């Protein structure tokens, strides 16, 4: 086994890992979870109450 065999094996592992990640990300089971996560930056935060802060 020389370095070219190792490079080929590493390329195949990287390709299958990438394809697995794509299948996972685009699966219909994950759509609801990803849609909820996409809305997080748009949700309102609770306003800060600056009048009740104690001066130290």
Secondary structure as the mmCIF struct_conf table of DSSP 4:
data_model
#
loop_
_struct_conf.conf_type_id
_struct_conf.id
_struct_conf.beg_label_comp_id
_struct_conf.beg_label_asym_id
_struct_conf.beg_label_seq_id
_struct_conf.end_label_comp_id
_struct_conf.end_label_asym_id
_struct_conf.end_label_seq_id
HELX_RH_AL_P HELX_RH_AL_P1 UNK A 3 UNK A 25
TURN_TY1_P TURN_TY1_P1 UNK A 26 UNK A 26
HELX_RH_3T_P HELX_RH_3T_P1 UNK A 28 UNK A 30
HELX_RH_AL_P HELX_RH_AL_P2 UNK A 31 UNK A 39
HELX_RH_3T_P HELX_RH_3T_P2 UNK A 40 UNK A 42
BEND BEND1 UNK A 43 UNK A 43
HELX_LH_PP_P HELX_LH_PP_P1 UNK A 44 UNK A 48
TURN_TY1_P TURN_TY1_P2 UNK A 51 UNK A 52
HELX_LH_PP_P HELX_LH_PP_P2 UNK A 53 UNK A 55
#
